[in-house]
Amino acid sequence: MYGERLRELRENKNLTQKQLAKILNTDQQAISRYEREQIDLSTNFILKVCDYFGVTADYLLGRTDY
C-alpha cells in the first residue's frame, strides 16, 4: 500500500523519481524500490515523506484514506 501512496503523492506533484530522490536526500533506485515495495520504509524516510507532502504516516502506510 505504501508504494502506491508514495507514487500517487509523487505524481500529483509532477515529480520524477529522480527529483523526489534529490528532495528526500536519497537516490532514484531507492524511490523505485519503495514504490514497488521491495524494501521497507525506515522511520526517517517516513518522516521525510510526510513532512514534504503534508500527509500523516497513517495515510502513507494505508491505515487511513486522508
C-alpha positions in Angstrom: 0.0 0.0 0.0 2.8 2.5 0.9 4.3 2.1 -2.6 1.1 3.0 -4.3 0.6 6.0 -2.0 4.2 7.2 -2.5 3.8 7.0 -6.3 0.5 8.8 -6.1 1.9 11.6 -4.0 4.9 12.0 -6.3 2.9 12.0 -9.5 0.4 14.5 -8.0 3.3 16.9 -7.7 4.5 16.1 -11.2 7.9 14.9 -9.8 10.1 12.2 -11.3 11.6 9.6 -9.1 15.0 11.3 -9.6 13.5 14.7 -8.5 11.9 13.2 -5.4 15.1 11.4 -4.5 17.0 14.6 -4.6 14.4 16.3 -2.4 14.5 13.5 0.2 18.2 13.0 0.1 18.3 9.5 -1.4 18.7 8.0 -4.8 16.3 7.2 -7.6 16.8 3.4 -7.2 15.6 3.7 -3.6 12.5 5.6 -4.6 11.8 2.9 -7.3 12.2 0.1 -4.7 10.0 1.9 -2.2 7.3 2.4 -4.8 7.5 -1.3 -5.8 7.6 -2.2 -2.0 10.8 -4.1 -2.5 12.3 -2.5 0.6 10.6 -1.4 3.8 10.3 2.2 4.8 12.6 3.5 7.5 11.2 5.7 10.2 13.4 8.5 9.0 12.1 8.2 5.4 8.5 8.1 6.5 9.0 11.3 8.4 10.7 13.0 5.4 7.8 11.9 3.1 5.1 13.0 5.5 6.8 16.4 6.1 7.3 17.1 2.4 3.9 16.0 1.2 1.9 17.1 4.3 0.4 13.7 5.0 0.3 11.5 8.0 2.2 8.3 8.5 -1.1 6.5 8.8 -2.1 7.8 5.3 1.2 6.8 3.8 1.0 3.3 5.3 -2.6 2.8 4.2 -4.2 2.9 7.6 -6.4 5.9 6.7 -7.7 7.4 3.5 -6.9 11.0 4.4 
